[in-house]
Amino acid sequence: MPLTITVDTRSITDYLVQVGQRISDHAPLLDRIGQLMENRISDRFETRTDPGGRSWAPWSESTKATYPKDARGSLLDRYGDLLDGRSHTVRGDSVLVGFDRDYAAWHEFGTKTMPRRGLLFDDPDTRELGRDDRESILELVSDYLKAATL
């Protein structure tokens, strides 16, 4: 004789409906993710580390010799343009995080004469975020979804 078990799933279904309603508009969550990444980029300027926690290479002697006297005297922050030019934009189901200066790519990927000083990616070849960035985003998403049921 078969055994029949009946489970009342109304509370789970209600919860999923609430979460679904909360995330039907992705823009607020994506905006929070963009702001989080902007803050993490700012932190990198202070710690002088890339998304994997590796220290940025120091200035070369040629850079030191030609560094402008009126500059801030800080690595990757000559006049503050790069840091001030970071931004994020929500477009549909994605958030774009980046800079308004083309030379940001030189720092992110390095050049033949300049070492990489990453700002966005832990691995520029795979374009993966750093572990701490991924964990912070997942925590933010989790908190956002938990708030959906309050």
C-alpha positions in Angstrom: 0.0 0.0 0.0 1.5 3.4 -1.0 2.2 6.0 1.6 0.8 9.5 0.8 2.2 12.5 2.5 0.6 15.9 2.0 2.6 19.1 2.7 1.1 22.5 2.9 3.4 24.7 0.9 1.4 27.9 1.0 3.9 29.7 3.2 6.7 28.8 0.8 4.6 29.8 -2.2 3.7 33.1 -0.5 7.3 33.8 0.2 8.4 33.1 -3.3 5.6 35.4 -4.6 6.8 38.2 -2.3 10.4 37.7 -3.4 9.3 37.6 -7.1 7.4 40.8 -6.7 10.3 42.5 -5.0 12.8 41.5 -7.7 10.5 42.0 -10.7 12.2 45.4 -11.0 15.9 44.8 -10.9 17.0 48.4 -11.1 17.1 49.1 -7.3 19.2 46.0 -6.7 21.5 46.7 -9.7 22.0 50.3 -8.5 23.1 49.1 -5.1 25.5 46.6 -6.7 26.9 49.5 -8.8 27.3 51.7 -5.8 29.0 48.8 -3.9 31.5 48.4 -6.7 32.2 52.1 -6.8 33.0 52.0 -3.1 35.2 49.0 -3.5 37.1 50.8 -6.2 37.6 53.8 -4.0 39.0 51.5 -1.3 41.5 50.1 -3.8 43.0 53.6 -4.2 43.5 53.8 -0.5 44.9 50.3 0.0 46.8 50.3 -3.4 45.7 46.7 -4.0 43.9 45.0 -6.9 40.7 43.0 -6.5 42.7 39.9 -5.6 44.5 41.7 -2.7 47.8 42.0 -4.5 49.7 45.3 -4.0 49.9 47.6 -7.0 53.4 47.9 -8.5 55.2 51.1 -7.4 56.0 53.9 -9.8 58.9 53.4 -12.2 61.9 55.7 -11.9 60.8 57.4 -15.1 57.4 58.2 -13.7 58.9 59.6 -10.5 61.2 61.8 -12.6 58.4 63.2 -14.7 55.7 63.4 -12.1 54.0 66.9 -12.1 54.8 69.1 -9.1 51.1 70.2 -8.8 49.8 66.6 -8.6 48.5 64.8 -5.5 51.5 62.5 -5.3 49.5 59.3 -5.1 49.7 56.2 -7.2 47.0 56.2 -9.9 45.7 59.5 -8.5 47.7 62.2 -10.1 44.9 64.8 -10.2 42.0 62.6 -9.0 40.4 62.4 -12.4 40.4 58.6 -12.6 38.8 58.0 -9.2 36.4 60.9 -9.7 35.4 59.5 -13.1 34.2 56.1 -11.7 30.5 55.5 -12.2 27.8 53.0 -12.7 24.8 52.9 -14.9 21.8 50.5 -14.7 20.7 49.4 -18.2 17.9 46.8 -18.3 19.0 43.7 -16.5 22.7 44.8 -16.0 24.8 47.3 -14.3 27.8 48.8 -16.0 30.7 49.9 -13.7 33.6 51.8 -15.1 35.4 55.1 -15.7 35.1 58.1 -17.9 38.8 58.1 -18.7 40.1 55.9 -21.5 43.4 55.4 -19.7 41.6 53.4 -17.0 42.1 50.4 -19.4 45.8 50.8 -19.2 45.7 50.4 -15.5 43.3 47.5 -15.6 45.2 45.5 -18.2 48.7 46.9 -18.1 50.7 47.8 -21.2 54.1 46.8 -22.6 55.8 49.4 -20.4 53.4 49.8 -17.5 52.4 47.0 -15.0 48.8 46.2 -14.4 47.2 47.9 -11.4 43.8 46.3 -11.4 40.6 48.1 -10.3 37.8 45.9 -11.5 38.9 42.4 -12.2 40.9 39.9 -10.2 41.9 38.3 -13.5 41.9 40.6 -16.5 42.0 37.7 -19.0 38.9 36.0 -17.7 37.4 39.3 -16.4 36.5 37.7 -13.2 35.7 39.8 -10.1 37.8 39.2 -7.0 36.5 36.8 -4.4 35.8 39.5 -1.9 33.8 41.5 -4.5 31.8 38.4 -5.4 31.1 37.7 -1.8 30.1 41.3 -1.1 27.7 41.3 -4.0 26.1 38.0 -3.0 25.7 39.3 0.6 24.0 42.4 -0.8 21.7 40.3 -2.9 20.9 38.0 0.0 20.1 41.0 2.3 18.0 42.6 -0.5 15.9 39.3 -0.9 15.5 39.0 2.9 14.1 42.5 3.0 11.5 41.4 0.4 9.7 39.4 3.0 9.7 42.0 5.8 
